Amino acid sequence: MADTQTQPAAAAGVHEDGSPDRLAIDTIRTLSMDAVQAANSGHPGTPMALAPVGQTLWTKFLRYDPTTPDWPNRDRFVLSVGHASMLLYSLIHLAGIEEIDAEGNKTGKPALSLHDLEQFRQLDSKTPGHPEYRHTTGVETTTGPLGQGCGNSVGMAIAERWLAAKFNQPNFTLFDHDVYALCGDGDMMEGVSAEAASVAGHLKLSNLCWIYDSNHISIEGNTALAFDEDVGARFVAYGWNVIHVDDANDTAALSAALETFKATTDKPTFIVVHSVIGYGSPKAGSEKAHGEPLGVENVRLTKQAYGWPEDKQFYVPEGVAERFKASMLDRAGPLRQEWEAKVVEYRAAHPELANMLDSMLSDSLPDGWDADIPVFEADAKGVASRDSSGKVLNAIAPKLPWLLGGSADLAPSTKTDIKGAPSFEADNYGGTNFHFGVREHGMGAIVNGMTLSHLRGYGSTFLVFCDYMRAPIRLSAIMEVGSVWVFTHDSIGVGEDGPTHQPIEHLATLRAIPGLDTIRPGDANEVAAAWRAIVEDASHPTALVLSRQALPTLDRTKYASADGLKQGAYVLDGDENPEVILIATGSEVSLAVAAHEKLKESGVASRVVSMPSWHRYELQDAAYKESVLPRSVKARIAIEMAGEIGWDRYVGLDGKTVTMSTFGASAPIAKLEDKYGFTVDNIVKIANELRETK
């Protein structure tokens, strides 16, 4: 066996047969080998094994116009096995996809030139180690953490179904595209893919096709070390149509499987493709072909086995790229042109829907979208911020129908359901309320896929369970997409449910994610301001953190407008030259206000600052920051029912925090506030101590 792998035999089908398809397949293989070898880093084996799959799908099935890579009705291709990035980069290069900038304008350059492939994994190249959305035209989503692309593809398929239900009209089919995801053994081991697959099967998403590369190899060796289940049987149980292709090089069998997918109308399709990792190389079938370069000599031997010029690197034979692009353009070009012509007719026949479509595709907002957002009257008893959020969301949703989402089986608690609206289900793809089930991780990946497909997706759960969906939250920030994460039950204010459900470290970990705007509003009007800020800026994700318990609604005729939330932190009330500054977020804002009023009564020059968003505050200029937190005032107290980490930035070495240094406890909230020092008397005491020692 070892000898066979070292000297691949031409009789086994390794050697080039001279056909145009095989020439393109081996071009993909050798480009991938050469790029990984030049970088001395990367994963050559999977692109070599799956080159026939990529070439067949792209040249014979994928409806994608390389001249218009942002055509809304294009098929989506997701490389969930993101470590095999050279497969995707080679496909993009051979397809001749034209580069567009962030505004959708053509730059006059190819998305990926041969030089770009030569710069694989180098600083500032367009070919990073794992595909990155926005970084490279033709990359539909950022993948790398295994399973995420699978979940994204479900969100994309959901989006297509909703868009079709919303915008398609008799004689006007604007949306009917398919979604393909290429996944591997690692994807199948990760739980997120199981969650997403279960959702897709339940929703009968027949526009979704996963192609599973079953090569039985992982980093540690053969997958039998840890993974020996019948994956196909599992997907049958999920409600998928399962097809087996015994040899990845059998492009006729693969084409037949894809034709079956195209003809299937009642369930998603799962194609199990059996491949040999590092096909044709001395390392074929071994973990050594997975995550390291083949080596110069092995690259030479592999090219020899293919019948490829051994002395040429990054070699694209004459006519290969031209034929590849033509095959895609001939199929998708007329479809795209027909679509554009139909849209012109659609504007005349359905002007209101056309205006909605234009707003959605351009990330603009319709006039009056926020006209019904309520203004909350001052109320000492107040309302939980989860409840006020539900009211605001229900005021926005009818005027912004592509703001869509749901919860991980918690809508009655997170208040994210749209009242009177139908659910999105297999028998109603035009529904508004999504039911992700108890699947936080899958929900996160699916929501990102929805947001990548022109929708404004949101998902909700309890804050403590954001740990289950850390990867998709982080990826939403890396991709700079406007996914909205609604997290309720945000502190020890959860009370009797105890420490398993009381978040402590979670705010700090969310705030640590670059580009994620974590907003914890202090009352109902800050909630309204938060939703306004979220909807107005889709260029980054937001974590909206809300309370279970009621929060007093501040009298905004006495205290500053909640519009200050847009700056991240603002002065609610206080002396122009304060002796002490109280800084708080969320449910602790009203506590800080009460302590501030007591300090004022005793003649102390106090200031109270609401700081719902560190992210937004850090974007302000130095003058604004100084106006809120003057450097001359060292006596500062930060008040938050969460961990202390990070607050030293705002209270300094001389300040203090009233925060949590332990996990909480199971008890009524009043008892917990006393136990952990979240009382007016304790804050006033600390404030006076700071004044005396300044």
N, C-alpha and C positions, 0 to 999 in steps of 0.2 A: 504493500500500500504506500509506504513511504517513497519507494522508487517511482511509482506512478505519479505521485504528486510532484516529485522533483523534476521529472521529465514528462510534461503533459504530452499526450499522444495526439497527433493530427487526426488519427482515425476516430478519436473520441469526439470530434467536432470542434476542437479548439482552433484549428487552422482556418484562416480567412478563406471564404469560398468565392469571393469576387463579386457577390451580389451587392447592389446599392444599400440595402438594409444592413447587411452584415458589415459593410464598410463604415456606415454611420455608427453602428454599435461598437465596433472596435476603436473608432475615433474617440467615443465617449470613454471607453476603458483606458486608453493610453493617455488621454488628456488628464484623467483622474490620477493615474499612476505617476505621471510626470510632475503634476502640481504638488502632490504630497511629497514626492522625493525632493523636489526643489526647495520646498519649505522645511524639509526634514521633520515634518510634523503633519499629522492628520490620519485619515481613515480611508485607505485605498480599496479594501476588500469588498465593501458593499456596493460602491459605484461600479466596480468591475462585474459583480454578480448581477446587478439590476440594470445594467445598460440596455439589455434587450427589452426589459419592461418599460423603461423610460422612453426609449426610441419608438416602440410600438404605440404606446399611449399618446405620445405627443404628435407623431406624424400621421396617425390613422384615426384618432378619436377626439383628442382635445380640441374644443372649439375656442380657439384663442388666436386673435389677430395680432401678430407681432408688431404691426405698425400702430396699434391702438391698445396698449397694455392696460388701460383703465376703462375699457369698454364695460359698462355695468353688467351686461348679460354674458360675459365670458365664463367659460368653465374655470373652476378653481382647482389648482394642483397644490397640495400641501405635502411637503417632505417632512413627515413627522420624525423620521430617522435623520435628524438634523446633522448628525456627525458625518453623514454621507453627502455633505454639501457639494462636493465636486461633481456629483451626478447632476444636481440642479444647475450648477454654474455651467457645466458643459452643455446641458440642454438649452439654457438661455442663450449661450453663445451661438450654438448651431442654429437656433431658431431665428437669430437676427433680431431679437426683441429690441425695440428702440427705447432709449432712455427718456424718461419724463422727470421733471423736477417736482418739488413739493406742491406746486400749484397746478400740476397736470400739463405743463407746457413741455413740448419736445425740446431737447437740448441739442439735437443734431448729432448725437453720439450714440453708438450702440450701448445697450445696457451693460454688456460685458464684451470687451475686446479680447483678443488673444493675449495682449499684454496684461490685461486684468487677471486672466487665469494664471499667468506667470507670477503674479504678485500675491498668490494665494497665501492667506494667513499673515500678510505683512501689514505693518502700520499704515492706516489710512487707505488701504486698498478697498475695492468694492467686492472683494471675495474673502470675507472674514471666515473664521473657522466653522461657525454655524450660521445658517442663513438669517439675515436680519431685515425685518420689514422697514421700509422707508430708506434703507441703506442701499439696496440694490433693486432696480426695476425688474419685475418678474417674480420677486419673492412676495408671496401673499401673506406670510406670517412668520414671526420669529420662532424658530424651533431649536431644540437642543436638549432641554429637559424632557426626557422621554415620556410619551403619552400626551403631551400638551397639544401637539399638532393634531392628534386624533380628536381631542375634545374641540379644538378650534374648528375642525372640519364639520363637526355636528352643528356647531353654531352657524357656520356658513350655509349648510343645507337648510337649517331652520329659517335663516334669513331669506333664502330664495323662495321657500314655500310661502312665507308671509308676504314678501314683495309681490309674488304672483297673485295671491288672494286679494291683495289691496289694489293693485294697479292693472292687472290684466282685465280686459273687457272683450266682448264679442268682436272678433276681427282684429283685435289688438293684443297680441301675446308679447309683452315686453320682457317678461322674465320666465325662462324655462331652462336655466343652465344646470349643469351637474357639478358635483364636487368629488374630487378624487384625493385620497390620502394614501401615501406610501409609508408603511409602518413595518416594524421588525419585532424580533423576539423581546427586546427590551420594552418596547411599547406595550406588548401584550402582558408583560409581567407587572407593569405599573398599574396601580389601582384606578388611576384617573381614566385610563382607556376603557376599563370595565364599566365605570359609572357612565361615561359618555355613550358607550355602545348600548347599554341598557336603555338609556333615554331615546337613542335613535331607533332602536327596535320598537319601543313602545309607540313612538310617533310615526312609525312606518315611513321613514324618510327614503323613498325609493330613488331619490336623486343623489344618494350618497353611496360611494364605492370605496371601500378600503382594500388595498392590495397589500397582503401580509407576506413579507419576505421571511419564510421559514427556513433559515440556514443552520439552525441548531448550534450557533456559536455565540458566545458572549465573551467578555473580557477575560474571565477566569478559565474558560475552556468550553467544553461541550455543555449545552444547556441542560443536559441530563443531570448535571450536578445539582440543579435546583428547580428544574422546570420540565415536567414530563406529562402534563395534562393534554387532553385532546382539545386544542383551541377551537377547531372547527365545530365540535359538538357544543362547546360553550356558546358559540355564536348562533347556532341553530336554536339553542334555548333562549337566546335574547330575541329571537324572531327575525334573524337575518337569513338571506339566501346565501348559502355557502357553496362555493365552487373550488375545486382543486385543480391546479396546474402542476403536473409532476416535474416539469423541467422549465426553469426560467428562460432557457434558450429556445423553447418551443413557442415561437411567436404566433404560430397559427392557433395553437391551443389557447394562448393568452387572448388573442383577438376574438376567438369564439366566446371566451368567458366575458369579455367586455361587451360583446354583442348581447349576451344574455342579460348583463346588467342593464343595458339600454332598453331592453324589452320588458324588464321587470317593473311593475307598477304598484306593488303593494308592500314592499319591504326594502330595506337597504341590502346591499350586496357585499359579501366578504369573499375575496378571492385569495386563496392560500396558494402562494407560489413557492415551490421548493427550489432553492438555489444553492450554489456552491460559492461560498465567500472566497474572494481572491481568485475567481475563475481563471484557469489557464496558467497560474503562477506556481512556482515551487512551493509556495505557502498555501496553496488552495486547500480549503476545508479546514483550516487551522485558525485558532485565535490569533496567531502571529500575523495573519492578514487583516486583522480588524483595526487596531488602533496605533499602528506604527508604519513608517515607510517600508516598502518591500526590500529596499537596498538596491544599489546601482546594478550589481550583477544580476539580481533577481528580476529587475525591470528589463534588463537586456534579454534574459532567458524567456521571459513572458512574451516580449515582442517577437522573439524568434518563434515561439510556439504559435503565435497568432499569424505568422507570416508577415510581420510588420517591419518596416525599416528600423533596424536596431540602433542606428546612429542618429536618429531624428527624435528631437524632443518637441512637445507641443505641436505635433504634426497633424494638420487637417488636410487630407487629400483633396485635390481639385474636384469641385462639384458637390462635395458632401454637404457643406453648409447651404449652398444654393438650393439643392434638392430638399433639404430639411425644411428651410424656410418656405419654399414654394408649396410643400405639402400642407403646411399649416395655413398659409395665406389663401391657397385655393379653396380650402374648406371653410375657413372662418371669415375671410374677407367679404364674400358676398352676404353672409349672414349678418355681419356687422353693418354693412351698408344698407341692407334691407331694414335692419332695426332702426337705424338713424332716420331713414325715410318714414318709417312707421311713427316714430316719435313726433315728427312734424305734423302728420295727419292727426295724431292723438291730441296735440295741443288744440286743434280746432274742434275736435269731437268731444273732448273731456277736459276743458280748460282748468277746472278746479283741481282735478287729480294731477294734471300736468304741472300746475304751479307747486303742488305739494311735492311732486317728484323732483322738480328743479331745486326746491329748498333742501330736500333730503340729500341729493347728490352733491350739492355745493356746500354742505355743512352750514347753511344759513338758516335763519329762524323766520317763521311767518310773522307778519304783523299781528300784534296783539296777543302773542303767545302767552304772555304773563299777566294779561289783563284781569284774570280771575283769581290770582294769588291773594289769599286773604291777608288782611292786617289784623293782628290780634290785639284786643283791648287789654289794658293793664288788669292783672288778676293775681292777687296774692296766693290763691290756691293753685292757679296755673294749670298746665297740661303737660304730660310727658312729651318729650321731644319726638319720640317715635309716633305719637298721635298727631302732633302738629305737622310732622313730615308727611304722614298719610294724607292729611287734608290738602297740603300744598301739592303733593304729587297728583292727587285726584283733580286739582284745579288746572294743572298743566297738561296732563295726558290727553284730554279731548282735543286740544289745539296743537299738540305735537305727537301725532299718533305713532311715529317711529321711535318714540321713547318707550321702550318695551323691556319687560323683565318679569322677575318673580322671586321666589325664595326657595330655600332648601327645606320645604315642608313647614314653613314658619310664618306664612303670610298673615295669619290672624294676630301674631305677636309682633312681627316687624312692620305691620301696617302698610305693606307694599302692594296690596291688591287694588285694582281699579274697580270701584263700586259699579255694579250693574253691567260690567263688561264680560264678554265670554272668555273662556279659557282657550288657550292654544292647544289643540289636540289633533289627533289624526283625522278626525271628521270635521275639523274646523281650523284650517291653517290661517284664517284671518283673525283668530282670537288674540286677546291682549294680555291676559294673565297667564304666566308660565309657571308650570309646576315641575321643579327640578328634582323633587323627591329629596330624601336625606342623602344628598350627594354634593356636599360643598365643593369638593375638588373638581368634580365634573362640571358643576354649575359655573365655576370660575372660568374654566377653559372654554365652555360653550358660550358664555357671555362675551368673551374676547372675540370669538369667531363671529358672533352677531355684529359686534361693533366694527369689525374689519369689513363688514358687508353693508355699510351705509346706515345701519340702525344705530340707535343710541341705547346700548344694552345696559341693564342693571341686574344685580343679583343681591340677595339679602340673606343674612343669618344673624345669630348672636355674635357679638364681638369676640367672645372667647373661642369661637369656632373658626375664626379667620385663620387659625393655625392649620386647619385642614386644606386651605386654599392659598397658601403662601406663594406657590410657584406662579399661578395665573395672575395674582395681584402684581407680583414683581415684573412679570412679562408685560402686563399692560403698561407699566411705567417705562420699561425698556423700549416698547413700541410707540410710546407717546400717543396712545389711543384713549378715547374718552369714556372708557368703561366706568360705571358707577357702582361702588361697593357700599351697600347700606348695612351698617352694623348696629344692632340695638343691644339693650341690656349691657350697658357699657362700663359698669363699675361694681363696687361692693354694694351699690344701691339695688342690685338684684336681690339682696337680702337673704331670705330663708333658703334659697337654693344652694347657698354655700360656696366654698372656694372652687369647686370644679366648674362653676358657672360664673364666677366673679373675675373679670379680666383684671390683671395687674400689670404685666409686662407688655401687653399688646399694643397700647398706644405708642410706646417707645419703639417697638419693632416696626410699626407702620410708618412712623415718622422717619425712620432710618432709611426707608426706600427712596432713592433719589427720584424726584419728579412726581411722586405721589402726593397729592394734596389731601392731607388728613384734616378734616374739619369736625370739631366738636362744638356744636352751637349751645349757647347758654340759655336761650329761651325761645319761645315760638317764633318771634320776629327774626331772630338770628337764623332759625331754621328756614324761614321764607327767603332770607337774604342768601343763605347757603345754596338753596336750590336755584335761585337766579344765577348765582356765580357759576354753578356747575353747568347749567344748560348753556350759558353764554360762551363757555370756553370748552370746546371739545378736543383741545390739543394735548390733554393729559388726563389720566384717571384721577378719581376722587374716592376717598374713603369717608363716608358720612357717618359719624359716630353719634348714636342717639341713646337717650335714657329710657329706662323702663318706668321710673318713678316720675311723678308730676314735678314740673319746674315752675316757679312763679314767673308770670309774664311781667316784665319790667314796664314801668310807666315811662314811655319814651318822650313824654313832655318834660319829664324831670331829668332823665338820663339820655345820653347821646343816641342818635339813630343807629339801628341795627345795620344800616348800610356800611358802617365801619368794618363789618366783617370782610369786605372785599380787600381790605388792606391787611388782613390777618390778625391784627391787634389794634385796639383803639381805646381811647380814654372814655370810660363810661361817665365818670364824674370825678371831681376832686380839685384840689388846690393847684394853682399854677406853679407854686414852689412847695411841693409836698415834702414832708419829713419822712413819710413811709409810703410805699407803693404796694398794693395788693394785686396780684396777677392771678387770674383764674380762667378755667375753661368749663364748658358744659354745666353740669348740675352744681358745680361749686361757684359759679358766677354769682348766683343769688346769695350764697353764703358770704362771699367776699363783699358784696354790696351791704349786707346787714352789718358786718364787722366794720366796714368803712363808715357807715352812719353812726355807729356807736363811738368810734374814734372821733368823728367830727363833734359829736355831742360833748365829748370830754375836752374839746379844744385842740385836738391833734390835727395838723394839716395832712390829710390823707388823700390818696388818689387810688381809684380802683380801675383796673385795666382788664377788659375782656380779650382773651387771646385764643380765639377759636381755631386759628390755622397758623402754625409755625411756618409752614411752607410759604404762604402768602406774605407773612410779615418779613421773611428774609428777602423777598423780592423788592421791598421798598427801599427808597434811597436813605442815605444816612441822616438827612435832615428830618424825615418823617420818623424814623426810629428814635431819634433824639427827642422829638416832641412827645413821644409816648413814654419812653423809658429814659429820662435824662441821666447821663452818666454821673452827674453830681449826687444823685440820690442812691446811697448804698443800702439803705434799709428797705429791703424788698422781701416779699413773701410770695411764693408760688403755691397755689392751692389746687390740688387735683387728686381725685380718688384713683390714683394709678401710681406706678413706679416713679421713682425720683429721677431716673436717668435722663439727662438732657436739660433739666431745668437749671443746672448751674450756669448755662449760657446766659440766662436771663436774670438770675438772682445774684450772680457773682459770688466771690469768696466771702463777702460779708452778709449775704442774705440767708434766708432759711426757706425750707419747704415744709408744707403740710401735705404729705404724700404717703404712699404705702411702701413699707419696707418688708412686709411679710405677705403671705396669702391671707385672704379674708376668713370669714367664719359664717356659719349658718345661724342667722338671728334676724329679727326685725331691723329695718334700716336705722331706726332711731338709736337702737342699742349699738349698732356698728359705728354710727357717727360718734357716739360718746367714746367708745372703746379706742377708736383710731384718731381722735382729736379733731374731727371735722365739726367743730362747734364755734359759735361766735366768740364765746369767752376765751377759748384757747387761742384763736387767731389774734384777738385784741391783746392778750397777754404776751404773745410772741412779738407783736408789733411794738409794744411798749418796751420790751427788753431790747429790741434792736435800736430803738431811739436812744435809749439810755447808754448803749455801748458804742454809738457811732462816733 
